[in-house]
Amino acid sequence: MKDRIKYLRKDLLKMSMEAFGGKIGLSKAAISSFESGKNGMSDMAVKSICREFGVSEIWIRSGVGNVFCDMSSEEELQRLADRIMVDTPDSFRRRFISVLAKLNDDQWAALAEISDMLAKENDERSLADLEKDAEEEYIKKSSGSARSTDTNVLNSTEDAM
């Protein structure tokens, strides 16, 4: 379990021991002792990690299954709301959500239109990148087979002499 905790914190969440511990109410020293195997992790600590970061308790305890729990849209929104409520009042997340909460229907429609335009532009860019990559791969393969053919012709000419 200690290796999974470290992998989750360091590689997946990219958090320091201090920041990770702070989210679940533990000190940097406590996280360090879990990760080193010096101390075992309490059930309460495991449940706090699962709740705060949306991690599967089965994965933390056994390494089986997906790291993160599948959540419904409602659960994701509730998790976001819970995280925002513990932010400081001047945090970007809290201020951003506060602005969104004040939008009227016309402003939501305008925001949806902007979102759709950005998504479409991103899709078009992705398609163009795929086409470019395919073309580059074709050119590499074509020039590689041309070199191979040239070498074979050269070798057969030398053999004939």
N, C-alpha and C positions, 0 to 999 in steps of 0.2 A: 504494500500500500504506500510505503514511503516514496518509492520511485514514481508512482502514479501522481502523488500529490506534487512532487517536484516538477514532473513533466507538465501537469496542468498549469501550475503557477508560472513556471519559467517559459516553457515553449508555446503553450496554447494561449494563455492569458497575458503573457509578457509583463508580469508584475514582479516587483521586488517583494522580498519576504515581508517587509514592513507594510507595504500597501495591501498585500494579500491578507495578512493577519488583521490589519485594520478593518477590512471589510467584514470579517467574521468575529471581530472582538478578541483577537489574540495578539500577543506580542511577537515581534520579530524572533526573539529567542525561542518562543514556543514553536513557531513554524520551523525554525532551524533544527530543533530537537526532534520534531516529527520526521523531517526529511533525512536526517542523519541516522534515524532509527534508534536514537537514544531513548526516546519516550514514545509510547504508543499514542494513538489518536483516540480521544473519547468519542462516544456515540454522538454527543452534542456537537462536537467540532465537525464531524463528518456530515451531520444533518445541516449544519450552518453553511458548509461549503456547497452542499447540494442545493440548498435554498437560494443562496446568494448568487451562485454562478450558473444555475440550471444544469448541474452535473448529475448524472445517473449514480445513485447510491450503489447499485450493483457493480458498475464499472469501478468506482473508487475502492470498493471492498474486494473485488475479485479480478478485475481487469476484463470482465466479459461484457460484450455488447458495446453500444455507442457511448462515447464520453458524455455527450450532452443529451438531455432528455428532449424528446419531441414534444412541443407545446402547441396548443391551439392558439389561434390569434388572440382570443380573450386572455389566455394565460400569459402570453407575451406582453400584452398591454398592461396587465396587472403587475407583472414583474417590472416593467419600465416605470410604472407609476410608483411602485414601492421604492425603487432605486432613486427616483427623482425626489421623493419626499424626504429622504435622508441627506440629500445634497444641501449645501449652503444656499441661502436665498439668492445670492448673486451668481450662482453657478450658471454656465451657459445652458445646460440642459433644462434647468428650472425656468430660466428666463425665456428660452425658446418655446417650451410647452405652454408657458403663460401667454405668449403672443398667439400661439395657435388656438388656445382656448377662447380667445376674443374675436376670432374671425367670424364674419357673417357668411351666409350661404353663397353670395356672389364672390367673396374672397376665396372661399373654398373651391369654387368652380374654377377661378383663375389659377389657383395653385395646382389643381388637378391638370389643367391644360398645360401648364409649364412642366409638370412632372411627365406627362405623356410625350411632350416634345423632347425632353432630355432623354427619355427612354428610347424613343425612335432614333435619335441621333446616335446614341450609344450602340443600338442594334446595327445601324448602317455602318458605323465605324468598325464594329466587330466583323461584319460580313466582308468589308473591304480588306481588313487585316487577314482574314482567312483566305480570300482570293489571292492576295499578295504572297502569302506563305506558300500556297499551292503552286503558284507560278514559279517562285524561287526554287521549290523542291523539284519541279519538272525540269527547270534549267540545269540544276545540279545533276540530276539523273541523266539527262540528255547529253550533257558535256562529258560525263563520266563514261557513258557507253560509246560516245564518239572517240574518246581517247583510247578506250579498249579496242575498238575496231581498228584505229590507226596503228596501234601496237601489233595487232594480229597481222595486218597487211604487211607491216615492216618486217616482222619475223618470218612470214612466208616468203617474202622477196629475198631475204638474206639466205634462207634455206635453199631456195632455188639456185642461188649463185654458187 
